[in-house]
Structures are given as structure tokens and as C-alpha cells.
């Protein structure tokens, strides 16, 4: 079937360890420093030497030094390419004579450029390629050979240094976790006898002891990886930047990575200030810079006018062909300005604000901490993996510098811009997406409102996209300003309803207390975050393709949960399929969220009636709600927690069966963090095929320009309670049948069987 069913128990912990966000980021960026050699190679000279100079059979140990273009005499001698002075085999008799002085040759910029171009295509050129290149550049074949060898050696050294830095950072996190667990254990024990104070404490202590054992094993694995990756030289960049308890901790890691990130702090500040001015103009300018589309009503960037206005050089000169995505959206959000600014500058809050768009995010470096509580003037280098809620569209990895700047008493700017040299020196080979000056202008309004003008300006390498998603991706809708703005409005509205104390009865049926309402909303939010993380094309998952019984492609992935109390323990199978339906997104959303129609598509209901036990509004739109539904059958009854959300761009219906006893305690206001939940659900997008109206009329149904819908359906099931168990063919067959039946039921109910 094309599915890898084997999961080796002996490597399960290692796999789970690599699934952590920190290590996943290191895998996504493990070669991020490799591009540093590209910048250095054009400015340096490389001496002939063996590629494996670190091996036991080599004559000397290779040392690499990255220097700037104007380093002059200070550049490394190991980066020179010598002309060769011919070596005779009869030199044995002249051992006591003075050795010949080697002649060194500095490559021209043109030679470097041509060799770099070939290196990107083939780091290990064959003899024929080297011969051809040497004739083309007027170099000896061995000069070309040794240039490639030293180039590979440089990349390897940088990789090891960067990997070591990431592993050290992971070690620090593990130490903090270990320290926190020790404190928790001490609090749970009697200070006199050392025994647990209650039976509940006993179970918690046992669980924490298991976590400590797991923590120790992870530490051991990190140490093994460190040893395998190689150690940095004493006082090297990663050692210095990771050392604790000295003055170097207060310095930006850019200070240690001189020649890798390649830019001074003053130059970065100059570039972000230029980016701020460009963002202000992009946010406020009208025609001819922005022209409103007659077909869709969206604003389109006049790129010729943009190049003229900002004196932009041709971005495709000497680079792979790239596409430009530019969009602008204005909206009002229900949130205080300081809280909104903080949510952009705190990477964890930023990721939580946009769960459907961001699968991974990290602050790589804090270049400037800023002033005051709102961090005015803060500058930080950030990484993000952007996603769509389907495994059929690849994620986008982007490095950018984020700048927080107060423009006036009421206005702030959050500026994102990718800086060429910093970005490329992290890893030129993997950079497929970069940000031109983007971000938002935030204006404080009265009564806890903010006006936000969002500008998203991306430059991406053209890539193959599945035909179903080609229109929505190529039009810039998938990762554009409208998507970010509508998601921000939805999340801020959810927060307002969560914090509200005067909730009308009609917006909180079935729940008697405010504590119970908050506990349910927290559980629903965690369920939706889990769903967003589980179904995308992020490197968290390895997707395998199988064919469904109805002809659709299904992607399956499995993972093991060892100790996360928020999910069932054991082997979890996730199956996802995306289809196009000739139904408008709002009609499809209303059908899937309505409990009256649930028995038409949900296999679990067995065709029986579904009753709402509780209904909690979390937004002004009635589609933004959390419900608890009861499904009764002759054999048993089951409760389902459902979270539905919709905005102008995207809709979701996420649900999961829940333990009735545990859910009853949550309704009374008990903590929901230990409720194990495994969500399934739907993501609904427009297909991007909007067109101008066919007629002019006041009737809404005739004026509609909506096309069809892109429906992603996902199921997560627990296949085995034991984390050491293997995924079976029967489990995959079961989820395949479940997926096929559900899709068929939906198409039948919506009368689109031929779609």
C-alpha cells in the first residue's frame, strides 16, 4: 500500500525527541550556516588540500577562517589556491634542502561565480565536469578539484558548529525541565518524612519520577548527538554563546557569529529603519501603487510603480525564478494596543495567535531588547514555518528580522524584513521564501480597539503546487494579508469572549458557572491547536500516500505518545484527505457544524439523533461556538466536544469524543489540562476561483461570486494503548474505510456525488 508500517521500539524515544519543536527547528535549519561559505568563498583564497583533512591519514589539520571582503592581508592562508609548483616524485633526496616556496593564486570574481553556480547543482562534480570547467575558466583541473574539496570542508565545519550550538541550547532546556520537576517533587512531599502528602500527590510523584527517567534518557541521547556532531574549538562561537554565568550571555549571538550571519548590528538597524519607512508608505499609499481589482475587490500591487517608488533592483538577477506575493488588508481588532504589541514580540504568543498559519516559530537571536514594557526599538531575528491546513501544500520556511517601533503616541509599527546576507548565510540552499518589508501599522482607538493595516510582501521560489490548491496559493490568498488579518480578528474576539464576566444566558447555555465556561473554552482551544498541528505538511510529520476506496488520495502518518497527558498514550494514526466540492464554503460549514445534520455524515452516530448539552458562544458570528453534543444509541451514549470557528477566509469544525465523567467535572469548573483528547475535523477554504458577477441584481443569491470549496478532512485514532506497539495494516484499512464512508456521506447529503 505504500505505507511504512514499522516503528522500531528501540528508536522511539529518539524519534519523539526529534519531534520536539526545538530539535525540529534544528533539523529544519541544521544546514542554516552552510551558506556562510558561499559569501566567504568569493572573498577568500583556498589552498589545495585533502577534503578529509581531519582524518588520521592526512598530512595536516585543516583550519578554516571566514573573513570579510576587505580583510586584505588578514585573510586565512588556508583559503588560498596555489598554482602548484610541480611536485616531483624524486624529492626524497632533497629532504634537508629548503622547500620550494609555494605560489598562491587568487581566483577572480568570475571564476568564483562560475564554480559557485556548479557547486549549487553538484557539490561533487565528476572528472568530465571539472575538465570542462577548468577549460572554461582557464584553471588547472586540480585547482578546480581542490576548490570544491575545500568548499565542502568549509560547509562541514560550519554545520558541525551550528549543530553543536543547537544541541547545547537543548541541553539547557532539559536542565530547566529537570530543575522544575525537582521543585515540584519537593513541594509534593512532607518536609519531615519525605512521603507524599495525599494519594493524589503519590500518583503525581510517580508520574514525575517517570518524567525524570525520560528526561535523563533524553539528556544521554543529546550527549551522544553532541559527540557525533563534533565539538567546537575552545572559545568558539557556540561555546561562548551558550555559556552561562558570564558577561558574554548579555551579548547578541551575532557578536559571536561574525562572518556567518555576516552583518554588523549597525547595518541591521539601518536596514530595519529603511524597512519601516517602506512599510509606512505601503500601508498608506493609494493608487497608482495599489489598484483595486474589479473581479475580486482586493487590492493589487502595481509592481512597476513599486520598483519606481522604492528604487528596487531586479530581484531575479542571478537568482532562481521567484514569484512576488503582495497584499494589504485593513481591519479593527478587539484588543488593547500593549497586549497586541506583546503578542507579536513574544514568539510563543505569536504562534498561539495564528495556529492555522504557523507550525513552528522561534526567536533565533535578540539583537536589541528595546525600551520599556512595550519594548520600543526591539529587534530580533526570527524563524517561522508557515503552513496550510493540508499536507498537500508544502510549508514555507522563512527567516526574518522583526522590529518593534513606536511611530507616535497612538501608532506602532511591527516590521518584518528578510535581510539578504543574514538569511543567505544561514543556509542559501534552503531559503525558498523571504519577506520584503511587511508587517502591520497598529493605531490605538478608544475602548480597547485597535485599527490594524496589514501588509504582506513575500518573494518565493516557484514550486509545484497540487492543482486543487494552485489558484489559492498562486493568487497570494493562502499566505496573504487577508488570512493573517481575519485570523487575528478571530483570535482577539475569542479572547474577549473568554475574559467576559457578563455573558448573556443565550451565549452560555448548559453551563451554570463562569469557571465552567472558561474551563470548557480552554479545552476546546487546546483541541483546535492539536488539530492544526496534526494535519499540515510540517516536518513534525512523515506522510505516506494511500488510495481511498472512493478514489481520493489519503495521506497517513503515525506518532507515539509516551507521556503527554493531553492525548491518549499509545500509537496514534492520523489520516488526512483533501477534496474539491462544488459547494460554497459557508454552506458546507453550516452543514458540518449543525448537530441536526451530524447523523448524515458521522459514522459514530450510527444514524441516531444528536442532542446539544451545552452551547458557548466565542464570537459575534453564531458559527464561532463551542458545543457539547450527546449521541445516544442502544448500546451506549457518547459525548462529543466540538469547536467551530469561521472568518472571511477560512472555517474549521473540530471535534473529539470525550470521557463523560471527565467532561462533567470540566463543566463544573475543574481544570481541563489533564483531559486526554484526540481531535478530528474539517478545514474549509474557498477554492480561489472568484469571478465578477454574471448579472446586476439586488438578490443576494444571484449576486454571489463564490466558487467551490476545498475541504480537508482529518481523522486521528488511537490504534494501540502501548507506545511500543507497531502500526498494523488493519488500522490503516479501518481509517481508510472511515474516510471513504464519511466523504461519500457528505457528497450524498450535499448532492454532489459526481464531484
C-alpha positions in Angstrom: 0.0 0.0 0.0 3.0 2.3 0.1 2.8 2.8 3.9 5.7 2.2 6.2 4.1 0.1 9.0 7.2 -0.5 11.0 8.2 1.6 14.0 11.3 0.4 15.7 10.8 0.5 19.5 14.5 0.9 20.1 14.4 4.3 18.3 11.0 5.5 19.5 12.4 7.9 22.1 14.9 9.3 19.7 12.1 9.9 17.2 10.0 11.6 19.8 12.9 13.6 20.9 13.4 14.9 17.3 9.7 15.7 17.2 10.2 18.4 19.8 9.9 22.0 18.5 13.5 22.9 19.4 15.0 19.9 17.7 12.6 20.1 14.8 13.8 23.6 14.2 17.4 22.4 14.4 16.6 19.8 11.7 14.9 22.4 9.5 17.9 24.6 10.0 20.7 22.2 10.5 22.4 23.4 7.4 21.5 27.1 8.1 25.1 28.1 8.4 26.3 26.4 5.3 25.6 29.4 3.2 28.3 31.3 5.1 30.9 29.6 3.0 29.3 31.0 -0.2 29.8 34.5 0.9 33.3 33.8 2.1 34.4 31.8 -0.9 34.1 34.8 -3.2 36.3 36.8 -0.9 38.9 34.3 0.1 41.5 32.1 -1.5 41.7 28.4 -0.8 44.8 26.3 -0.5 45.0 22.9 -2.1 44.5 20.2 0.5 42.7 16.9 1.1 39.0 17.1 1.8 39.2 14.8 4.7 42.0 16.7 6.4 40.7 15.8 9.8 41.4 12.1 9.1 44.2 10.1 10.5 46.0 9.7 7.1 46.1 13.4 6.4 49.3 15.5 6.4 47.9 18.4 8.4 44.7 19.5 10.1 42.7 22.0 8.0 41.8 25.2 9.7 39.1 27.5 8.3 38.8 31.2 8.8 35.9 33.2 7.4 37.0 36.8 6.7 35.3 39.8 5.2 35.8 41.1 1.7 38.1 43.8 2.7 40.2 41.8 5.1 43.3 42.2 2.9 46.4 40.6 4.5 44.3 39.3 7.4 42.6 36.6 5.3 43.3 33.0 6.0 46.2 31.3 4.2 44.2 28.1 4.1 41.7 29.8 1.8 44.3 30.3 -1.0 44.6 28.1 -4.1 48.2 27.6 -5.1 49.4 27.3 -8.6 51.2 24.3 -7.8 54.8 24.3 -8.1 55.2 20.9 -9.7 56.0 18.1 -7.1 58.5 15.5 -8.3 58.5 12.0 -7.0 62.3 12.3 -6.6 62.1 14.8 -3.7 63.3 12.1 -1.2 66.9 13.1 -1.7 66.3 16.8 -1.1 64.6 16.4 2.3 67.3 18.6 4.0 67.1 21.3 1.4 64.9 24.3 1.8 61.5 23.6 0.5 60.3 25.5 -2.5 58.2 28.5 -1.8 54.6 27.7 -2.9 53.0 30.1 -5.3 49.4 31.2 -4.4 46.8 32.2 -6.9 43.7 34.3 -6.1 40.6 33.4 -8.1 38.8 36.1 -9.9 35.2 37.0 -9.1 34.1 35.5 -12.4 35.8 32.2 -11.6 34.3 32.1 -8.1 30.9 32.8 -9.5 31.1 30.0 -12.1 32.4 27.5 -9.6 29.7 28.5 -7.1 27.0 28.0 -9.7 28.2 24.5 -10.4 28.6 23.8 -6.7 24.9 24.5 -6.0 24.0 22.0 -8.7 26.6 19.4 -8.0 28.8 19.6 -4.9 30.7 16.5 -6.1 31.4 17.2 -9.8 32.9 14.3 -11.8 36.1 14.4 -13.9 34.3 15.4 -17.0 32.6 18.4 -15.3 35.9 19.5 -13.7 37.8 19.3 -17.0 35.1 21.4 -18.8 35.0 24.0 -16.0 38.8 24.2 -15.9 39.0 24.9 -19.7 36.2 27.5 -19.4 37.9 29.3 -16.5 41.5 28.9 -17.6 42.4 27.0 -14.4 44.2 23.7 -13.9 41.9 20.7 -13.3 43.4 20.1 -9.9 42.8 23.8 -8.9 39.1 23.2 -9.6 39.2 19.9 -7.8 40.8 21.3 -4.6 38.5 24.4 -4.7 35.5 22.0 -4.5 37.2 19.9 -1.8 37.9 22.9 0.4 34.4 24.3 -0.2 32.9 21.1 1.1 35.2 21.1 4.1 34.1 24.7 5.0 30.4 23.7 4.9 31.0 20.6 7.0 32.8 22.7 9.7 30.0 25.3 9.8 27.4 22.6 10.0 29.1 21.0 13.0 29.5 24.3 14.7 25.8 25.2 14.2 24.6 21.8 15.3 26.7 21.9 18.4 25.2 25.3 19.3 21.6 23.9 18.9 22.4 20.8 21.0 23.8 23.0 23.8 20.6 25.1 23.8 18.6 21.9 24.0 20.7 20.7 26.9 19.9 24.0 28.8 16.2 23.4 28.3 16.4 19.9 29.6 18.3 21.1 32.7 15.5 23.7 33.3 12.8 20.9 33.0 14.8 18.7 35.4 15.0 21.6 37.9 11.3 22.3 37.6 10.4 18.7 38.2 12.7 18.5 41.3 10.9 21.6 42.7 7.5 20.1 42.1 8.5 16.8 43.8 9.8 18.7 46.8 6.6 20.6 47.1 4.5 17.4 46.9 6.5 15.7 49.8 6.2 16.2 53.5 9.3 18.1 54.8 9.6 15.8 57.8 9.2 12.3 56.4 9.7 12.9 52.7 6.5 10.9 51.9 3.7 12.2 49.6 1.1 14.2 51.5 -2.0 12.7 49.7 -2.9 9.8 47.5 -3.2 12.3 44.6 0.3 13.6 45.4 1.5 10.0 45.3 0.3 9.5 41.8 1.8 12.8 40.7 5.1 11.9 42.3 5.2 8.6 40.5 4.4 10.4 37.2 7.1 12.9 37.8 9.6 10.2 38.6 8.8 8.7 35.2 9.3 12.0 33.6 12.7 12.4 35.4 13.7 9.0 34.0 12.6 10.0 30.5 14.4 13.4 31.0 17.7 11.6 31.9 17.4 9.4 28.8 16.9 12.4 26.6 20.0 14.0 28.1 22.0 10.9 27.3 20.8 11.0 23.7 21.7 14.7 23.4 25.2 13.9 24.7 25.6 11.2 22.1 24.5 13.6 19.4 26.9 16.2 20.6 29.8 13.7 20.4 28.7 12.7 16.9 28.4 16.2 15.7 31.9 17.1 16.9 33.0 19.7 19.5 33.6 23.4 18.9 37.1 24.7 19.4 37.7 26.3 22.9 36.2 29.8 22.9 34.4 29.2 19.7 31.1 30.8 18.8 28.7 28.1 20.1 30.6 27.6 23.3 30.7 31.3 24.1 27.1 31.9 23.2 25.8 29.0 25.3 28.0 29.6 28.3 26.2 30.5 31.5 27.2 32.8 34.3 29.4 35.3 32.5 29.2 38.6 30.7 29.0 37.0 27.3 25.4 36.0 28.0 24.4 39.6 27.7 25.8 39.9 24.2 23.9 39.2 21.0 24.9 35.9 19.4 25.5 37.9 16.2 28.7 39.1 18.0 29.9 35.5 18.1 28.8 34.7 14.5 30.8 37.4 12.7 31.3 36.1 9.2 28.4 33.6 9.4 25.5 36.0 9.7 27.8 38.4 8.2 26.4 41.8 9.2 27.2 44.3 11.9 24.4 45.4 14.3 24.6 49.0 12.9 23.9 47.7 9.4 20.9 45.6 10.5 19.5 48.7 12.3 19.9 50.7 9.2 18.1 48.1 7.1 15.1 47.7 9.5 14.7 51.5 9.6 14.6 51.5 5.8 12.1 48.7 6.0 9.9 50.8 8.4 9.8 53.7 6.0 8.8 51.3 3.2 6.1 49.7 5.3 4.6 53.1 6.2 4.3 54.0 2.5 3.0 50.6 1.5 0.3 50.8 4.3 -0.9 54.3 3.5 -0.4 54.8 -0.3 -3.4 54.6 -2.7 -3.3 54.5 -6.5 -1.2 54.1 -8.5 0.8 51.9 -6.0 -2.3 49.8 -5.1 -5.1 49.2 -7.6 -8.4 47.6 -6.6 -9.4 44.5 -8.6 -12.7 44.7 -10.4 -13.2 40.9 -10.3 -12.4 40.3 -6.6 -12.4 43.7 -4.9 -9.0 43.0 -3.5 -6.1 45.5 -3.7 -3.3 44.5 -6.2 0.2 45.9 -6.0 1.3 47.8 -9.1 4.8 46.3 -9.3 6.2 48.7 -11.9 5.2 51.6 -9.6 6.6 49.8 -6.6 10.1 49.4 -8.3 10.0 53.1 -9.3 8.9 54.3 -5.9 11.4 52.3 -3.8 14.3 52.0 -6.3 14.2 48.2 -6.1 16.8 46.3 -8.1 15.7 43.4 -10.2 15.3 40.6 -7.6 15.6 37.8 -10.1 19.0 38.9 -11.3 21.3 35.8 -10.9 18.8 34.0 -8.7 16.2 31.2 -9.4 12.9 32.5 -10.7 10.8 33.8 -7.9 7.1 34.8 -7.6 6.0 38.0 -5.8 3.0 37.9 -3.5 1.8 41.3 -2.2 -1.4 42.1 -0.3 -2.9 44.6 2.0 -5.8 44.4 4.5 -7.3 46.8 7.0 -9.4 45.9 10.0 -10.4 46.6 13.6 -9.5 44.2 16.4 -10.8 44.0 19.9 -7.6 44.2 22.0 -5.5 46.7 23.8 -2.5 48.0 22.0 0.1 47.0 24.6 -1.2 43.4 24.6 -1.3 43.3 20.8 2.3 44.5 20.5 3.4 42.0 23.2 1.8 39.1 21.2 3.9 39.9 18.2 7.2 40.2 20.1 6.7 37.1 22.3 7.2 34.2 19.9 5.0 31.7 21.9 2.1 34.2 22.0 2.6 34.9 18.3 2.5 31.2 17.4 -0.6 30.7 19.6 -2.4 33.7 18.0 -2.0 32.1 14.5 -2.3 28.3 15.0 -3.6 27.6 11.5 -0.8 29.6 9.8 2.3 28.9 12.0 3.5 25.3 12.6 6.9 26.3 14.1 8.3 29.6 15.3 11.5 30.6 17.2 13.4 33.6 18.2 16.9 32.9 16.8 18.5 35.9 18.2 17.7 39.1 20.2 19.7 41.9 18.5 18.2 44.7 20.6 15.9 44.2 23.6 14.1 47.6 23.3 12.9 50.0 25.9 10.0 50.0 28.4 7.2 47.5 28.8 6.3 47.6 25.2 9.9 47.0 24.0 10.1 50.1 21.8 13.0 49.6 19.4 13.3 45.9 19.9 14.9 43.9 17.1 15.1 40.1 16.9 16.0 37.5 14.3 13.1 35.1 13.9 12.3 31.8 12.2 8.9 30.6 11.2 7.5 27.6 9.3 4.2 28.7 7.6 1.6 26.1 6.8 -1.8 25.5 5.2 -4.1 23.0 6.9 -3.5 20.3 4.4 -0.4 18.0 3.8 -0.9 18.7 0.0 0.7 22.1 0.2 4.4 22.3 1.3 5.3 24.6 4.2 7.3 27.7 3.8 10.4 28.3 5.9 11.4 32.0 6.4 14.0 33.8 8.4 13.3 37.5 9.0 14.2 40.3 11.4 11.3 41.7 13.4 11.4 45.4 14.5 9.0 46.9 17.0 8.8 50.7 16.7 6.6 53.4 18.2 5.7 55.9 15.5 3.6 58.3 17.6 1.6 58.3 20.8 -1.1 56.3 19.2 0.7 54.4 16.4 3.1 51.5 16.5 4.8 49.5 13.7 5.7 45.8 13.6 8.1 45.4 10.7 9.3 42.1 9.3 12.0 42.0 6.7 14.4 39.3 5.5 18.0 40.6 5.2 19.8 39.1 2.2 23.2 38.4 3.8 21.9 37.2 7.1 19.4 35.0 5.5 21.6 33.5 2.8 24.5 32.9 5.3 22.2 30.8 7.4 21.6 28.5 4.5 21.4 29.7 0.9 20.4 26.3 -0.4 17.2 26.0 1.7 16.0 29.6 1.6 12.9 29.4 -0.6 10.8 32.3 0.9 11.8 35.7 2.1 10.0 38.7 3.4 10.3 42.1 1.8 9.2 44.8 4.3 6.0 43.5 5.7 4.1 43.7 8.9 1.4 46.0 10.3 0.7 49.5 11.4 -1.3 49.5 14.7 -3.3 52.5 15.7 -4.8 52.7 19.2 -8.5 53.5 19.3 -10.8 54.1 22.2 -12.5 51.4 24.4 -9.8 48.7 23.8 -10.0 48.7 20.0 -7.1 48.9 17.5 -7.1 49.7 13.8 -4.6 47.4 12.0 -3.3 47.9 8.5 -1.5 44.6 7.5 0.9 44.4 4.6 2.3 41.1 3.5 5.0 41.1 0.8 6.7 37.8 0.0 9.2 36.7 -2.5 9.1 32.9 -3.0 10.8 30.5 -5.3 8.3 29.0 -7.7 7.4 25.4 -6.7 5.0 22.8 -7.8 1.6 23.0 -6.1 -1.2 20.5 -6.3 -3.8 21.5 -8.9 -6.6 21.8 -6.3 -4.6 24.5 -4.4 -2.8 26.2 -7.3 -5.3 29.1 -7.6 -5.5 29.9 -3.9 -1.7 29.7 -3.4 -0.6 31.5 -6.6 -3.2 34.3 -6.0 -1.5 35.1 -2.7 -4.6 34.3 -0.7 -3.1 31.3 1.2 -0.4 33.3 3.0 -1.6 36.8 2.3 -2.7 39.8 4.5 -6.4 38.8 4.5 -5.6 35.4 6.0 -3.4 37.0 8.7 -5.9 39.8 9.5 -9.0 37.6 9.7 -7.2 35.1 11.9 -6.1 37.9 14.2 -9.6 39.3 14.5 -11.0 35.8 15.2 -8.4 35.1 18.0 -8.9 38.5 19.6 -12.7 38.1 19.6 -12.2 34.7 21.2 -10.1 36.2 23.9 -12.8 38.9 24.6 -15.5 36.3 25.0 -13.2 34.2 27.2 -12.5 37.0 29.6 -16.1 38.3 29.7 -17.9 38.2 33.0 -21.3 39.4 31.9 -22.1 36.7 29.3 -25.8 36.6 28.3 -27.6 33.4 29.1 -28.3 32.7 25.4 -24.5 32.7 24.8 -23.7 30.2 27.6 -26.5 27.5 27.7 -25.9 24.3 29.6 -23.1 25.7 31.8 -24.0 27.3 35.1 -20.7 28.9 36.2 -18.2 31.3 34.7 -15.4 28.9 35.8 -17.0 26.1 33.9 -17.4 28.2 30.8 -13.7 29.2 30.9 -12.6 25.6 31.5 -14.5 24.3 28.5 -13.2 27.1 26.3 -9.6 26.3 27.3 -10.1 22.6 26.5 -11.7 23.5 23.1 -8.8 25.8 22.2 -6.2 23.1 23.1 -8.2 20.7 20.9 -8.1 23.0 17.9 -4.3 23.7 18.4 -3.7 20.0 18.4 -5.8 19.6 15.2 -3.9 22.4 13.4 -0.6 20.9 14.3 -1.6 17.3 13.3 -2.8 17.8 9.7 -0.4 20.1 8.0 2.8 19.4 5.9 5.1 20.4 8.7 8.3 18.5 9.3 6.7 17.2 12.5 5.2 14.5 10.4 6.1 12.0 7.7 3.2 11.5 5.4 2.6 8.4 3.3 0.2 8.3 0.4 -2.5 5.6 0.0 -5.5 5.4 -2.3 -9.0 5.5 -0.7 -11.8 3.2 -1.8 -13.6 6.1 -3.5 -10.5 7.2 -5.4 -9.3 10.2 -3.3 -5.7 10.4 -2.2 -5.3 9.8 1.6 -2.2 10.8 3.5 -1.4 8.8 6.7 1.1 9.5 9.4 1.7 7.9 12.8 3.2 9.0 16.1 3.7 7.7 19.6 2.6 9.5 22.7 4.6 8.4 25.7 3.8 10.9 28.4 1.7 13.9 27.2 -1.4 13.9 29.5 -3.3 15.9 26.9 -3.5 13.0 24.5 -4.2 9.3 24.9 -1.0 7.3 25.4 0.0 4.9 22.7 0.2 4.7 18.9 -1.8 7.4 17.2 -2.7 7.2 13.5 -3.6 10.4 11.6 -5.3 10.2 8.1 -6.0 13.3 6.0 -7.6 13.8 2.6 -8.4 17.0 0.7 -11.1 17.2 -1.9 -12.9 19.9 -4.0 -16.6 20.2 -3.7 -18.9 22.4 -5.8 -20.5 24.0 -2.7 -19.8 27.4 -1.3 -17.7 27.4 1.9 -20.4 28.9 4.1 -23.0 26.3 3.1 -20.5 23.5 3.7 -19.5 24.9 7.1 -23.2 25.3 8.2 -23.9 21.7 7.2 -20.9 20.2 9.0 -21.3 22.1 12.3 -25.1 21.6 12.7 -25.9 18.9 15.1 -29.2 18.3 13.3 -27.2 17.1 10.2 -24.5 15.2 12.1 -26.1 11.8 11.7 -26.0 12.2 8.0 -22.2 12.0 7.8 -20.8 10.9 11.2 -20.3 7.2 11.3 -20.1 7.3 15.1 -23.7 8.5 15.5 -25.0 5.3 13.8 -27.7 7.4 12.3 -29.2 8.2 15.7 -30.2 11.7 16.9 -27.7 14.1 18.3 -28.5 16.5 21.2 -26.8 19.7 22.3 -25.9 19.6 26.0 -24.1 22.9 26.1 -23.5 25.8 23.7 -21.0 28.5 24.4 -20.5 31.5 22.1 -17.0 32.7 21.5 -17.6 35.3 18.8 -20.3 37.5 17.3 -20.8 35.2 14.4 -23.1 32.3 15.5 -20.7 29.9 13.8 -18.0 30.7 16.4 -19.0 28.5 19.2 -18.1 25.5 21.4 -20.7 22.8 21.9 -21.0 19.6 23.8 -23.1 17.1 21.9 -24.6 13.8 23.1 -25.0 10.9 20.8 -27.2 8.1 22.1 -27.6 4.6 20.7 -29.0 1.3 22.0 -25.5 0.1 23.2 -24.2 3.3 24.8 -24.1 7.0 24.8 -21.2 9.3 23.9 -20.3 12.9 24.4 -18.5 14.9 21.7 -16.8 18.3 22.3 -17.0 20.4 19.1 -15.2 23.7 18.4 -16.3 25.7 15.3 -14.8 28.9 14.0 -15.2 30.9 10.8 -14.0 34.1 9.3 -13.9 35.8 5.9 -11.2 33.4 4.7 -11.3 30.1 6.5 -13.6 27.9 8.5 -13.0 24.9 10.8 -15.1 22.2 12.5 -13.0 20.3 15.1 -14.4 17.7 17.4 -13.4 14.8 19.6 -15.2 12.2 21.8 -14.7 12.9 25.5 -15.0 11.0 28.7 -18.4 11.8 30.1 -17.2 11.8 33.8 -14.2 14.0 33.0 -16.3 16.4 30.9 -18.9 16.7 33.7 -16.1 17.8 36.1 -14.9 20.3 33.5 -18.4 21.8 33.2 -18.3 22.4 37.0 -15.1 24.4 36.5 -12.4 21.8 37.2 -9.0 22.0 35.4 -9.2 20.6 31.9 -5.4 20.3 31.3 -5.3 16.6 32.1 -8.3 15.6 29.9 -6.9 13.4 27.1 -8.4 14.4 23.8 -7.7 13.3 20.2 -9.4 15.7 17.7 -10.7 15.0 14.2 -12.4 17.5 12.0 -12.6 19.6 8.8 -10.9 22.6 7.4 -12.8 24.6 4.7 -11.3 27.1 2.3 -12.5 28.9 -0.8 -11.1 27.4 -4.0 -9.8 30.8 -5.1 -11.9 30.9 -8.3 -13.8 34.1 -7.6 -15.1 35.9 -10.6 -17.1 39.0 -11.4 -20.9 38.8 -11.1 -22.8 37.5 -14.1 -25.7 39.8 -13.6 -26.5 43.1 -11.7 -29.3 42.4 -9.2 -30.3 43.1 -5.6 -30.9 39.4 -4.9 -28.1 38.1 -2.8 -28.3 34.5 -4.2 -27.8 35.9 -7.8 -25.0 38.3 -6.8 -22.9 35.6 -5.2 -19.4 35.2 -6.8 -18.3 32.4 -4.5 -16.8 29.4 -6.2 -16.4 25.9 -4.7 -14.8 24.7 -1.5 -11.5 23.0 -0.7 -12.4 20.5 2.1 -9.7 18.9 4.2 -11.0 16.0 6.4 -8.8 14.5 9.1 -9.2 11.6 11.5 -7.0 10.7 14.4 -7.4 7.4 16.1 -5.6 5.5 18.8 -4.6 2.2 17.3 -2.9 0.7 20.4 -2.5 1.7 24.0 1.1 0.6 24.1 3.6 3.1 22.8 5.9 0.2 21.8 3.3 -1.4 19.5 3.7 -1.3 15.8 1.2 0.2 13.3 -0.8 -2.6 11.7 -2.3 -2.9 8.2 -5.7 -3.4 9.8 -5.5 0.0 11.4 -4.8 1.7 8.1 -7.6 -0.2 6.4 -10.0 0.9 9.2 -9.2 4.5 8.9 -9.3 4.2 5.1 -12.9 2.9 5.3 -13.8 5.6 7.8 -12.5 8.3 5.5 -14.2 6.9 2.4 -17.6 6.5 4.1 -17.5 9.9 5.6 -16.6 11.6 2.2 -19.3 9.6 0.5 -21.9 10.6 3.1 -21.0 14.3 2.8 -21.2 14.3 -1.0 -24.6 12.4 -1.0 -26.1 14.8 1.6 -24.9 17.9 -0.4 -26.0 16.3 -3.8 -22.5 16.4 -5.3 -21.7 12.7 -5.7 -20.0 13.4 -9.1 -17.5 16.0 -7.7 
